[in-house]
């Protein structure tokens, strides 16, 4: 990245003959005073920024501890990872471990219930609901196991859709057959032979 660098230099007039700079001026002291002020200002801003980051990490970590949701977990981790002090960052991340275990257990139970329901009621809406709940799981083995069960639900739904389609084709064919038979029956019942008249 490109970063501007401010450079100030002091030198004797003998070095640059045609200089229009002031002479007999203690420029070095002024430069040091100016740069010290700039450094103190930058440090102050950095410290304030770090305070804001720590306040955010404290807030979001506490929110996650109080209300263990996936969104609160993400916010707490994101805020804690911004802390520049390595030890303090780890301290905040450690605070999320126990609530994260509770969250994992809660999400796993919810996903298992959703998959059970989808197995009993193999409809697309329940399949999608279960799939969303399984996808967020961090426990790889539980996730794999539940996705395998969801594959059974998906195949059941596909078979049912195929059977439904076959039923519709059969009913459509039957309806056409009935219409043709009825049309033929009506035609034969109400058909009148035309009278043929001969000129005599």
ZIZIUR-V971411 format. One record per residue. N is the residue number from 1. RES is the residue in one small letter. PSI is psi in radians with two decimals (999 if undefined). Layout:
# ZIZIUR-V971411
((N:RES:PSI) (N:RES:PSI))
This chain:
# ZIZIUR-V971411
((1:x:2.62) (2:x:2.25) (3:x:2.29) (4:x:2.41) (5:x:2.22) (6:x:2.13) (7:x:2.33) (8:x:2.42) (9:x:2.57) (10:x:2.49) (11:x:2.84) (12:x:2.59) (13:x:-0.44) (14:x:-0.46) (15:x:-0.78) (16:x:1.87) (17:x:-0.74) (18:x:0.63) (19:x:2.45) (20:x:0.25) (21:x:2.83) (22:x:2.58) (23:x:2.95) (24:x:0.61) (25:x:2.36) (26:x:1.40) (27:x:-0.59) (28:x:-0.76) (29:x:-0.71) (30:x:-0.72) (31:x:-0.79) (32:x:-0.73) (33:x:-0.78) (34:x:-0.83) (35:x:-0.63) (36:x:-0.76) (37:x:-0.78) (38:x:-0.74) (39:x:-0.74) (40:x:-0.68) (41:x:-0.78) (42:x:-0.73) (43:x:-0.73) (44:x:-0.81) (45:x:-0.71) (46:x:-0.77) (47:x:-0.73) (48:x:-0.70) (49:x:-0.75) (50:x:-0.66) (51:x:-0.74) (52:x:-0.76) (53:x:-0.76) (54:x:-0.70) (55:x:-0.74) (56:x:-0.79) (57:x:-0.72) (58:x:-0.82) (59:x:-0.92) (60:x:-0.57) (61:x:-0.76) (62:x:-0.69) (63:x:-0.72) (64:x:-0.68) (65:x:-0.70) (66:x:-0.76) (67:x:1.63) (68:x:1.46) (69:x:2.84) (70:x:-0.74) (71:x:-0.76) (72:x:-0.62) (73:x:-0.82) (74:x:-0.76) (75:x:-0.72) (76:x:-0.77) (77:x:-0.77) (78:x:-0.78) (79:x:-0.72) (80:x:-0.64) (81:x:-0.25) (82:x:-0.25) (83:x:2.26) (84:x:-0.54) (85:x:2.03) (86:x:-0.84) (87:x:-0.73) (88:x:-0.70) (89:x:-0.83) (90:x:-0.64) (91:x:-0.75) (92:x:-0.71) (93:x:-0.62) (94:x:-0.61) (95:x:-0.41) (96:x:-0.18) (97:x:-0.87) (98:x:-0.86) (99:x:-0.55) (100:x:-0.67) (101:x:-0.73) (102:x:-0.75) (103:x:-0.80) (104:x:-0.78) (105:x:-0.79) (106:x:-0.78) (107:x:-0.64) (108:x:-0.75) (109:x:-0.79) (110:x:-0.73) (111:x:-0.74) (112:x:-0.77) (113:x:-0.73) (114:x:-0.68) (115:x:-0.72) (116:x:-0.79) (117:x:-0.72) (118:x:-0.61) (119:x:-0.67) (120:x:-0.57) (121:x:1.34) (122:x:1.36) (123:x:2.69) (124:x:-0.70) (125:x:-0.71) (126:x:-0.57) (127:x:-0.82) (128:x:-0.71) (129:x:-0.82) (130:x:-0.72) (131:x:-0.77) (132:x:-0.69) (133:x:-0.55) (134:x:-0.67) (135:x:-0.51) (136:x:-0.18) (137:x:2.41) (138:x:-0.35) (139:x:1.85) (140:x:-0.76) (141:x:-0.72) (142:x:-0.72) (143:x:-0.81) (144:x:-0.79) (145:x:-0.79) (146:x:-0.59) (147:x:-0.59) (148:x:-0.70) (149:x:-0.63) (150:x:-0.49) (151:x:-0.64) (152:x:-0.76) (153:x:-0.78) (154:x:-0.77) (155:x:-0.67) (156:x:-0.76) (157:x:-0.74) (158:x:-0.73) (159:x:-0.75) (160:x:-0.70) (161:x:-0.69) (162:x:-0.77) (163:x:-0.70) (164:x:-0.71) (165:x:-0.78) (166:x:-0.74) (167:x:-0.74) (168:x:-0.71) (169:x:-0.76) (170:x:-0.82) (171:x:-0.66) (172:x:-0.77) (173:x:-0.73) (174:x:-0.74) (175:x:-0.73) (176:x:-0.74) (177:x:-0.78) (178:x:-0.74) (179:x:-0.72) (180:x:-0.77) (181:x:-0.80) (182:x:-0.72) (183:x:-0.74) (184:x:-0.73) (185:x:-0.83) (186:x:-0.75) (187:x:-0.80) (188:x:-0.60) (189:x:-0.74) (190:x:0.19) (191:x:2.34) (192:x:2.32) (193:x:2.40) (194:x:2.50) (195:x:2.32) (196:x:2.13) (197:x:2.35) (198:x:2.41) (199:x:2.27) (200:x:999))
